[in-house]
Structures are given as C-alpha cells and as structure tokens.
Amino acid sequence: MKETFTFHISNFSNPAETLRKSREYFGNIDHSKTEQNIVLISKTKKEVATKLLGSFIKTHDEKQKREARKYKTVDNFLEKQFLINRRKAKNWKGKGDRDCAQLIVQIGQAGDNLDRNKLATVLQDFGNKMVNVLGKRVVAASVHMDEQTPHLQIDYLPIFKDKRASFRIGNSGMFRQITKNGNGREAFKMFRTATTNEMKKSLKKNYPEIEIEKSKNLRLEELEKQVKELKRQGYDIRRPEQTIERELERTR
C-alpha cells in the first residue's frame, strides 16, 4: 500500500496549541479524542531558550562596553534575532510564536482509511528520532490523534552557531549545522532525505504494509489508470499519454 509522506516546516509555531494548552486551534479538533494525543516533549520557550542561551548571553555582555550591544535577557536576544531575519519578520502575520519553528509530519491523506493506532506508533517512534536530532532546541512535541488524520507536530527554537561561534536563530543555519553542509538548500535536502529514510525504518518496524511514495507519482499512477480505462472505452488518448510521459520524465 503506497502512501504519501508529508514533511512540512514553518518559520512560526504555537507550542501551546501543539500541547493543546491554547484555545487557538489551527485545525478541526475533536475534543473528545484530545486525551488520546501522545505528548513527547512539554516545555516552554523561555525554559528552552534560557538553557541554551543563558551562558552565551552572560559571556557576550561581559565583553561589551556599549550598553546598546548587550542582550541582557533571553527575550532581548530573540527580539534582535527576529528583527535581523527581515524576511521572516515581513512574513509574520501576528499568529503563533514568531521565534519558534514548527515541523509537521503526516502519513497519507484524510480519507485513506489507515489504521490510526499503527500510525500513532509510527509517528511516536519517528517523533522520538526527530527530538533526538533537534536536541535541546525542542519546546513541544506531540502526536495529534484528535484531528481527522493523525500527525506529528514539533515546535523548536532553530538555534545554531555561526562562524564566530555566536548563537543565531534560523532554520537555514540550523540545517547547515546539523548536516555540516554550507549550502542552505542542499542542507535542507540532505535533512529531508535523511528523515524520509528514518520514516521508512519506522514504517517497516511498526506498519510494514505501508510504502512511502511521492504524491506526484501517486497522482500519475491514478491518471494512468484513468487513461487505460478511457482507452478501453475507445477514446483517443494520445494527448493524455503525452502529458503523463512528460511528467514522468521530470520525476526521473
């Protein structure tokens, strides 16, 4: 059985929503099933940021003579980093936490009629792997069973060290540090490939009936079936066959 693997990263998040401690919900929540959610990590941004940045901020400020160059607090550091990331600041709509990033992982689509209990086990196993990779950056992580399709949601502070060993905030820099690849896009591709391989291992271990396939490939397979049916009924299918062939060439 072939299913899609959704791996989405956002520059903004809401850890309280991930842990269902907020009234601002982004999806259609079935509150009667919220108790079935599996919480992997439950912290606050302040707690995580202080642990990661406290010593750095203190050392940094001791070296600065001008008050304007001192961070003084974790909140001030995050504020300055947010303003440095101008593109991120421009895209922020005022919803969620502007400092945290979010990772959402899902197998299949709504209506695929998959075993929810097996999916929960797969997502929990994979979630623990992602928590280990992201390390102390993770603020909140939970497998959501109270929405139409079970999925994993992880909120984290994308903290990394630059060439001068100073802490910075940003997904691109974090992926470069994790993969040890200096190119941001290549680093993300490497990270994405590695996580896909880990998901395959989690599926093989906990839900071996499922095989990951690109959503585009699945759509092409479905289209090929429809074209064959049209051919059987006597329709001219030359143009749709050419379209399928072009799309297949792009995926090779």
FILUMZA-391178 format. One record per atom (N, C-alpha, C, O): residue in three letters; y, z, x. Coordinates in steps of 0.001 Angstrom, whole numbers, plus 500000, padded with zeros to 6 digits. Atoms other than C-alpha are relative to their C-alpha. Layout:
BEGIN
ALAYZX
...
This chain:
BEGIN
MET498811500000500843
MET500000500000500000
MET501246500000500884
MET501451500913501683
LYS498804500131499174
LYS503276498829501556
LYS501212500581499292
LYS501443500315498113
GLU498799499379500559
GLU506466500832501025
GLU501140499922501013
GLU500909499799502216
THR498822500038499133
THR509999500789502407
THR500266501373500621
THR499860502404500084
PHE499598498774499302
PHE511353503377504859
PHE501522499995500091
PHE502100499238500871
THR498542499910500004
THR514972504301504154
THR500439501045501015
THR499988502190500980
PHE499496499110498944
PHE516803505827507131
PHE501513499804500040
PHE502003498851500647
HIS498559500180500151
HIS520495506352506375
HIS500762501144500661
HIS500421502315500494
ILE499158498994499345
ILE523142508140508446
ILE501439499857499527
ILE501990498756499507
SER498619499988500474
SER526561509121507122
SER500839500880500915
SER500339501855501476
ASN499100499198499171
ASN529586510457509020
ASN500474501271499305
ASN501100502126499932
PHE499568498825500757
PHE530200513031506281
PHE498817500584499254
PHE497855499879498951
SER501113499358500686
SER527975515542504553
SER500474501240499265
SER501640501625499342
ASN499723498758500709
ASN527793518638502395
ASN498779500907500124
ASN497891500868499272
PRO501165499131499803
PRO525354521237503777
PRO499704500896498800
PRO498541501176498509
ALA500215499137501169
ALA525888523447500708
ALA499257499240498901
ALA498430499816498193
GLU500692500825500993
GLU524749520572498477
GLU498547499776500413
GLU497649499788499571
THR501363500184499496
THR521703519960500691
THR499136501209499674
THR497961501075499331
LEU500722498752500270
LEU520715523601500208
LEU500113500431498541
LEU499627501495498157
ARG499797499716501422
ARG521685523467496510
ARG500773501304499787
ARG500490502074498870
LYS499120498835500135
LYS524326526158497041
LYS501387499591499529
LYS502324500389499537
SER498721500543500460
SER527103523955495703
SER499824499389498626
SER498730498947498275
ARG500052500636501317
ARG527941522681492233
ARG500316498510500082
ARG500209497789499090
GLU499703501420499808
GLU528941519318493692
GLU498731499268500430
GLU498382499259501611
TYR501225500721499718
TYR525769517262493455
TYR500261498506499967
TYR500949498004499078
PHE499761501432499892
PHE525708513621494518
PHE498994499169499203
PHE499256497996498939
GLY501027500753500718
GLY522544512602492616
GLY499744500594498630
GLY500449501502498190
ASN500409499468501296
ASN520853513200489274
ASN498963501089500239
ASN497805500807500547
ILE500846498855499656
ILE519399516664489711
ILE499263500527498778
ILE499850500718497713
ASP500795499322501019
ASP516569518099487645
ASP499904501461500440
ASP499062501819501263
HIS499898498611499532
HIS517444521780487996
HIS498716500801499763
HIS498498501825500412
SER501258499286500245
SER514075522848486613
SER499025499836501167
SER498058500589501284
LYS500877500248498851
LYS512489521425489812
LYS500622500418501331
LYS500002500256502382
THR499315499638498762
THR515021522745492342
THR499212501012500823
THR499254500987502053
GLU500790499000499268
GLU512730525642493222
GLU498860499374500787
GLU498271500030501646
GLN501042500696499255
GLN510224523046494474
GLN500518499430501323
GLN499726499005502164
ASN499425500506498750
ASN512643521957497237
ASN499480500798501186
ASN499253502004501089
ILE500527499359498786
ILE511414522712500751
ILE501132500107501018
ILE501558499101501585
VAL498897499771499059
VAL514131524259502941
VAL499433500196501403
VAL498630501099501637
LEU500458499916498613
LEU513532523685506661
LEU500979500792500864
LEU500565501579501715
ILE498953499298499248
ILE516838524973508059
ILE501120500374499036
ILE501536499561498209
SER498893499554500846
SER519549527025506360
SER500982500820500836
SER500776502011501069
LYS498966499348499217
LYS522645527830508428
LYS501370499597499456
LYS501460498866498469
THR498652500436500344
THR526422527465508181
THR500573499210501170
THR500152499377502315
LYS499371500777498933
LYS528590525035510115
LYS500649500921501023
LYS500576500675502227
LYS499329499046499116
LYS530546527972511536
LYS499000500618500969
LYS499276500752502161
GLU501050499371499181
GLU527349529588512807
GLU499520499051501095
GLU499408499442502257
VAL500500500991499047
VAL526087526406514481
VAL501067499641501033
VAL500790499576502230
ALA498912500392499098
ALA529459525423515938
ALA500332501103500997
ALA500582500828502171
THR499680498874499114
THR530113528883517364
THR498955500142501098
THR499282500403502256
LYS501083499862499019
LYS526723528988519063
LYS500058498888501045
LYS499804499124502226
LEU499980501148499092
LEU527138525503520570
LEU501282499927500827
LEU501257499499501981
LEU498695500259499382
LEU530843525588521424
LEU500747501231500488
LEU501720501110501232
GLY499272498773499667
GLY531873529232521834
GLY500293500163501481
GLY501442500384501864
SER499830499818498553
SER531318529471525595
SER500848498891500602
SER501675499138501480
PHE499237501139499486
PHE532721525995526236
PHE501487500172499712
PHE502319499949500592
ILE498594499827500380
ILE535953526732524351
ILE500660501099500829
ILE501803500958501263
LYS499449498895499208
LYS536440530021526186
LYS500272499560501437
LYS501339499842501983
THR499834500483498621
THR535917528410529614
THR501110498963500092
THR501913498980501026
HIS498976501045500026
HIS538090525434528713
HIS501397500608499919
HIS502291500210500665
ASP498676499409500210
ASP541001527585527530
ASP500478500808501202
ASP501676500876501476
GLU499628499229498807
GLU540911529775530638
GLU500580499116501091
GLU501359499582501922
LYS499509500935498981
LYS541603526669532748
LYS501331499363499621
LYS501996498763500466
GLN498783500653500474
GLN544543525506530628
GLN501220500910500132
GLN501178502075499738
LYS498754499238499879
LYS548076526646531428
LYS500894499812498781
LYS501625500720498384
ARG499179500274501179
ARG549721524995528443
ARG499265500393498728
ARG498101500041498532
GLU500599499518501242
GLU549079526601525074
GLU499537498850499110
GLU498533498972498407
ALA500312501130500879
ALA549028523214523333
ALA498646499368500327
ALA498038498706499486
ARG501266500593499589
ARG545949522203525301
ARG498805500916499760
ARG497663500537500021
LYS501077499042500262
LYS543936525250524315
LYS499433499794498602
LYS500163499504497654
TYR500644500125501314
TYR541401525076521493
TYR500102501311499215
TYR500354501307498010
LYS499902498640500560
LYS541402528859520846
LYS498853500336499033
LYS498196501364499196
THR501067499727500969
THR538946528630517926
THR499131498751499811
THR499533497635500140
VAL500909501100500306
VAL535976526503516895
VAL500626499067498969
VAL500509497847499085
ASP499366500818501037
ASP537894525313513829
ASP501058499074500591
ASP501159497914500192
ASN498982500838499361
ASN540757524050516005
ASN499362498873500807
ASN499855497745500810
PHE500711501025499238
PHE538314522209518253
PHE499520498883499077
PHE499724497704499365
LEU500515500988500937
LEU536680520479515280
LEU501132499184499377
LEU500991497982499149
GLU498842500697500569
GLU540089519632513817
GLU500521498929500962
GLU500790497798500556
LYS499495500951499002
LYS541252517972517040
LYS499020498849500209
LYS499433497702500381
GLN501000501048499825
GLN537974516079517410
GLN500003499037498816
GLN499831497829498984
PHE499949500833501199
PHE538223514822513849
PHE501184499034500057
PHE501060497869499681
LEU498808500838499910
LEU541740513508514465
LEU499877498963501112
LEU500461497883501032
ILE500235500972498917
ILE540610511840517708
ILE499187498821499470
ILE499433497670499831
ASN500834501052500593
ASN537991509911515724
ASN500765499345498851
ASN500431499551497684
ARG499097500550500999
ARG540668507929513899
ARG499282499209498914
ARG499614499316497733
ARG500712500817500978
ARG538257505530512242
ARG499274500888498996
ARG499276500620497795
LYS500695499059500862
LYS536223508410510882
LYS500978500683499051
LYS500692500855497867
ALA498988499327500819
ALA539373510154509648
ALA500501499075498902
ALA500757499518497782
LYS499493500977500963
LYS540521506971507900
LYS499017499796498862
LYS499424499599497717
ASN501028500246501012
ASN537207506566506058
ASN499708501219499134
ASN499101501099498069
TRP500310498771500749
TRP537030510164504892
TRP500749500015498684
TRP501960499796498656
LYS499408500010501339
LYS537659510426501135
LYS500278501398499462
LYS500644501563498298
GLY499730498640500448
GLY538032514180500994
GLY498816500677499342
GLY498948501792498838
LYS501192499417500595
LYS534473514778499735
LYS499013500391501097
LYS498837499668502077
GLY500966499548499010
GLY531886516766501643
GLY500673500582501232
GLY501883500807501247
ASP499517499399498761
ASP532251518188505136
ASP500324498892500990
ASP499454498093501337
ARG499569501103499138
ARG534237515926507439
ARG499516500124501432
ARG499585499150502182
ASP500466499809498625
ASP532800517408510652
ASP498494499751500142
ASP498030499293501186
CYS501447500173499956
CYS529101517287509796
CYS499611498560499673
CYS500310497860498940
ALA500595501288500348
ALA526996514140509676
ALA498729500280499208
ALA498243501410499164
GLN501176499809500851
GLN524019513563507410
GLN498979498897500205
GLN499323497723500340
LEU501118500933499893
LEU520624511927507742
LEU499164500109498728
LEU498756501202498335
ILE500826500034501211
ILE518711510858504617
ILE498810499078500253
ILE498972497943500702
VAL501235500756499786
VAL515092509683504790
VAL499208499959498705
VAL499054500971498021
GLN500762500165501237
GLN513037508286501932
GLN498916498954500192
GLN499105497963500898
ILE501099500968500012
ILE509717506508501473
ILE499888499415498603
ILE499772500147497620
GLY500117500639501298
GLY509525503949498696
GLY501278500058499188
GLY502306500543499660
GLN498869500042500905
GLN511862503470495757
GLN499641500684498687
GLN498475500956498400
ALA500233499402501310
ALA512306505021492348
ALA499112499082499176
ALA499318497869499141
GLY500896500796500834
GLY509535503893490027
GLY498768499490500712
GLY497967498774500112
ASP501168500474499247
ASP506956503264492780
ASP498724500774499673
ASP497630500387500084
ASN501154499214500444
ASN504678505911491271
ASN499137500502501161
ASN497917500333501168
LEU500712499443498847
LEU503769507593494568
LEU499670501466499757
LEU500277502116498906
ASP500403498597500113
ASP502078510970494960
ASP501109500890500568
ASP501335500891501778
ARG498846499204499575
ARG505020513399495112
ARG499601501125500953
ARG500342501450501881
ASN500451498909499128
ASN503010516201496709
ASN499710499495501413
ASN500051500153502396
LYS500274500587498684
LYS501811513930499532
LYS501302499609500691
LYS501461499807501896
LEU498697500354499431
LEU505352512622500009
LEU500703501234500542
LEU501313501187501610
ALA499362498757499556
ALA506610516194500268
ALA499436500450501338
ALA500180500883502219
THR500649499613498748
THR504073516929503010
THR500434499091501149
THR500693499555502260
VAL499570500974498981
VAL505012513737504891
VAL501436500289500433
VAL501729500331501628
LEU498584499785499704
LEU508750514439504659
LEU500224501326500720
LEU501100501428501579
GLN499886498714499311
GLN508304518057505723
GLN499554499873501457
GLN500203500394502364
ASP500514500211498642
ASP506233517023508747
ASP501007499200500832
ASP501307499561501970
PHE499011500825499307
PHE508743514314509696
PHE501308500766500202
PHE501949500646501246
GLY498763499217499910
GLY511675516644508990
GLY499978500993501147
GLY500981501176501837
ASN500116499061498881
ASN510398519215511461
ASN500159499284501340
ASN500720499835502287
LYS499830500791498770
LYS510224516467514098
LYS501473499691500240
LYS501958499811501365
MET498582500336499875
MET513837515421513402
MET500830501230500367
MET501785501137501138
VAL499292498758499673
VAL515007519026513545
VAL499833500311501484
VAL500774500767502134
ASN500238499772498572
ASN513419519323516991
ASN500806499031500859
ASN501320499411501911
VAL499246501005499242
VAL515091516097518161
VAL501492500326499996
VAL502146500274501038
LEU498570499696500115
LEU518547517064516870
LEU500334501378500560
LEU501482501653500910
GLY499830498699499353
GLY518048520598518160
GLY500946500954499291
GLY500942501059498065
LYS499116498962500536
LYS520687523283517705
LYS501167499440499204
LYS501974500202498671
ARG498926500627500774
ARG523028520781516047
ARG499792500133498488
ARG500746500030497716
VAL500341500033501427
VAL521228521111512689
VAL500591501194499254
VAL500438502346499659
VAL499409498966500857
VAL523087523027509988
VAL499095500273498801
VAL498819501425498468
ALA500857499857501180
ALA520877522387506975
ALA498994498860499949
ALA499300497730500329
ALA501037501030500151
ALA517638520525506302
ALA499109500388498831
ALA498642501523498737
SER500786499689501189
SER515733520266503057
SER499327498740499463
SER499891497647499517
VAL500688501073500717
VAL513151518106501282
VAL500325500184498524
VAL499961501200497931
HIS499579499909501398
HIS514571517418497816
HIS498915499459499075
HIS498566498280499120
MET501012500377500981
MET511947517398495064
MET500582499981498595
MET499878499677497631
ASP499385499900501324
ASP514428517804492217
ASP500786498749499605
ASP501604498791498686
GLU499413501282500382
GLU515551514159492138
GLU498872499008499718
GLU497699499305499947
GLN501010500957500434
GLN513779511033490924
GLN499034499622501114
GLN497831499500500885
THR500846500337498857
THR512499510130494398
THR500130501083501069
THR501242501348501526
PRO499920498989498937
PRO511612512857496944
PRO500592499408501271
PRO500293498269501629
HIS499396500482498753
HIS513643512551500140
HIS500381501178500877
HIS500486502314500415
LEU499595498999499007
LEU514632514435503279
LEU501491499866500260
LEU502010498760500411
GLN498565499996499741
GLN518241515446503848
GLN500293500996501121
GLN499941502172501020
ILE499667499140498860
ILE519513516829507180
ILE501488499885500293
ILE502011498783500464
ASP498583499958499620
ASP523095517889507912
ASP500099500598501397
ASP499452501600501702
TYR499913499539498616
TYR524100518322511540
TYR501390499731500569
TYR502131498883500071
LEU498764500235499257
LEU527057518553513896
LEU499677499032501134
LEU498930499398502041
PRO500332500996498963
PRO526932515373516050
PRO500727500274501314
PRO501598499512501732
ILE499344499558498764
ILE527941517184519233
ILE499296499393501214
ILE498068499325501261
PHE500554500522498756
PHE527466515619522661
PHE500963500309501144
PHE502101500720500918
LYS499164499803498820
LYS528798515924526206
LYS500418498646500556
LYS499601497733500676
ASP499532501248499409
ASP530979513200527693
ASP499765500006501510
ASP499113500909502034
LYS500243500143498559
LYS531030512061531338
LYS500568501165500806
LYS500111501450501914
ARG499397498854499306
ARG533199515039532269
ARG499388501330499573
ARG499918502398499879
ALA500719498816500481
ALA530745517473530648
ALA500805500795498975
ALA500597501996498804
SER499249499371501085
SER533221518214527859
SER499335499649498674
SER498823498543498503
PHE500623500253501294
PHE531945518551524309
PHE500877499109499140
PHE502102499236499125
ARG499328500902500924
ARG532842515857521813
ARG499173499905498712
ARG498023500339498662
ILE500668500174501282
ILE531963515009518204
ILE499879498519499688
ILE500861497784499792
GLY500168501396500385
GLY530475511678517122
GLY498547499561500052
GLY497831499884501000
ASN501390500472500040
ASN527196510031516120
ASN499672499077501163
ASN498607499189501770
SER500264500971498938
SER527526507219518658
SER499731500696501329
SER498758500386502017
GLY500178499259498754
GLY527948509596521587
GLY498735500833499991
GLY498051500948501008
MET501208499177500098
MET525164511834520333
MET498746499156500206
MET497830499570500916
PHE501164500869499827
PHE522700508932520092
PHE499880499513501447
PHE498776499370501972
ARG500036500404498589
ARG523689507789523585
ARG499413501116500854
ARG498649500857501784
GLN500500498868499217
GLN522957511266524907
GLN498507500212499760
GLN497759500463500704
ILE501402499773500336
ILE519626511607523078
ILE499096498936500620
ILE498039499251501166
THR500829501103499506
THR518321508168524104
THR500243499670501464
THR499465498947502085
LYS499597500268498621
LYS520076508118527504
LYS500296498508500209
LYS500017497936501263
ASN499584501401499947
ASN521358504628526727
ASN501512499948499814
ASN502033500495498841
GLY498543499993500015
GLY525028503942527432
GLY500646499149498930
GLY501843499283498674
ASN499462500859501048
ASN525434501349524677
ASN499730500627498640
ASN498579500890498290
GLY500133499306501278
GLY526102502912521265
GLY499056499335499012
GLY498210500001498415
ARG500846500709500956
ARG524453500216519142
ARG498555499958500443
ARG497639500141499640
GLU501369500029499472
GLU521441499901521399
GLU499366501386499903
GLU498175501520499621
ALA500497498625500077
ALA521121503683521462
ALA499526500317498587
ALA498473500929498405
PHE500407499748501385
PHE521020503834517659
PHE498728499239499658
PHE497852499775498980
LYS501198500787500258
LYS518436501036517522
LYS498775500678500616
LYS497705500728500009
MET501096499285499340
MET516294502951520015
MET499599501224499200
MET498414501501499015
PHE500248498792500795
PHE516655506119517944
PHE499294499634498702
PHE498349500304498285
ARG500593500462501277
ARG515824504224514740
ARG498550499578500209
ARG497690499911499393
THR501368500440499714
THR512724502642516302
THR499090501190500258
THR497960501239499773
ALA500790498800499685
ALA511529505993517644
ALA499677500796498737
ALA498559501284498569
THR500224499235501231
THR511975507679514261
THR499029499261499065
THR498232499893498372
THR500943500773500815
THR510131504846512496
THR498572500223500477
THR497657500370499667
ASN501332499756499439
ASN507182505339514849
ASN499506501401499656
ASN498324501601499376
GLU500388498630500353
GLU507214509078514174
GLU499649500108498523
GLU498736500845498149
MET500328500002501426
MET507271508441510421
MET498621499391499768
MET497866499871498923
LYS501321500612500123
LYS504241506171510806
LYS498902501013500332
LYS497853501037499688
LYS500975498968499626
LYS502421509051512525
LYS499863501038498889
LYS498756501478498576
SER500026499013501086
SER503386511463509734
SER499256499443498791
SER498513500167498128
LEU500700500634501118
LEU502141508985507121
LEU498503499905500271
LEU497686500203499400
LYS501418500133499640
LYS498877508347508948
LYS499277501335499872
LYS498106501391499495
LYS500579498661500036
LYS498291512089509103
LYS499913500556498575
LYS498941501229498230
ASN499893499329501299
ASN499315513039505560
ASN499907499086498771
ASN499626499551497666
TYR500047500934501136
TYR499413509886503397
TYR499598498626500540
TYR500397497691500505
PRO500434501213499298
PRO497342507170505139
PRO499953498745499138
PRO499855497635499661
GLU500029501171500873
GLU497335504914502088
GLU501278499163500102
GLU501292497990499730
ILE498703500677499938
ILE500990504018502764
ILE500222499375501372
ILE499947499983502406
GLU499618500717498785
GLU502098501447505331
GLU501474499607499884
GLU501890499047498870
ILE498572500320500028
ILE505784501026506217
ILE500215498499500188
ILE499608497867501053
GLU499634501409499879
GLU507236497574505699
GLU501490499856499712
GLU502034500602498898
LYS498582500242500247
LYS510810496238505821
LYS500197499553498563
LYS499405498778498027
SER499734500334501398
SER512351495958502360
SER500163498495499813
SER499755497944498790
LYS499815501447500090
LYS513301492339503079
LYS498659499284499975
LYS498481498319499231
ASN501324500619499979
ASN509697491470503881
ASN499277500180498670
ASN498586499280498193
LEU500630499744501293
LEU508521493103500662
LEU500585499094498921
LEU499860498597498058
ARG499363500887500973
ARG511077491095498664
ARG499497498566500171
ARG499281497855499190
LEU500507501349499736
LEU509882487893500363
LEU498571499836499498
LEU498210498787498964
GLU501377500053500486
GLU506267488711499548
GLU499967499842498486
GLU499173499076497940
GLU499932500087501452
GLU507187489212495913
GLU500483498624499567
GLU499991498064498587
LEU499479501324500314
LEU509172485965495911
LEU498927498935500195
LEU498828497994499408
GLU501083500956499750
GLU506211484095497408
GLU498991499997498849
GLU498474498946498469
LYS500920499902501138
LYS504012485359494576
LYS500568499260498789
LYS499859498544498081
GLN499367500667501137
GLN506526484150492015
GLN499997498486500163
GLN499781497751499199
VAL499988501441499730
VAL506779480729493686
VAL498605499406499773
VAL498473498322499204
LYS501370500479500211
LYS502982480367493694
LYS499675499877498519
LYS498987498950498092
GLU500238500047501433
GLU502929481156490001
GLU500719498806499367
GLU500179498143498481
LEU499258501161500495
LEU505630478534489345
LEU499282498695500362
LEU499239497756499568
LYS500732501175499555
LYS503617476015491369
LYS498769499779499131
LYS498433498649498777
ARG501184500092500850
ARG500535476809489314
ARG500345499427498630
ARG499542498735498004
GLN499560500476501310
GLN502547476068486180
GLN500577498585500048
GLN500961498035499016
GLY499585501380499884
GLY503603472670487568
GLY501467499775500312
GLY501945498645500214
TYR498575500156499691
TYR507234473347488567
TYR500189499470501425
TYR499319499625502282
ASP499636500472498657
ASP508959471707491568
ASP500496501203500806
ASP501518501797500462
ILE499671498767499261
ILE509084474496494160
ILE500455499714501433
ILE500438500612502274
ARG499610500334498626
ARG510331472649497249
ARG501189500826500489
ARG501164501327501613
ARG498805499266499574
ARG513745474358497350
ARG499716501490500224
ARG500112502029501257
PRO500301498584499722
PRO512488477944496917
PRO499110500199501214
PRO499238501200501918
GLU500857499903498815
GLU509824477283499574
GLU500832499883501272
GLU500565500575502255
GLN499118500148498843
GLN512546476146501990
GLN500815501267500230
GLN501036501671501371
THR499239498748499898
THR514567479290501234
THR499149501096500622
THR499615501818501504
ILE500915498990499463
ILE511573481526501949
ILE499758499757501485
ILE499757500702502275
GLU500262500328498604
GLU510865479700505216
GLU501192500366500884
GLU501007500883501985
ARG498800499639499230
ARG514494480158506390
ARG500088501509500198
ARG500399501988501289
GLU499924498541499909
GLU514379483868505606
GLU498909500548500923
GLU499149501509501654
LEU501067499573499111
LEU511051484258507395
LEU500358499761501463
LEU500044500576502331
GLU499579500310498639
GLU512493482578510484
GLU500961501060500526
GLU500910501414501704
ARG499020498991499582
ARG515310485155510561
ARG499361501338500312
ARG499902502118501096
THR500656498711499779
THR512874488053510490
THR499028499970501162
THR498528501018501571
ARG500956500118498877
ARG510668486732513316
ARG500640500379501313
ARG499985500337502354
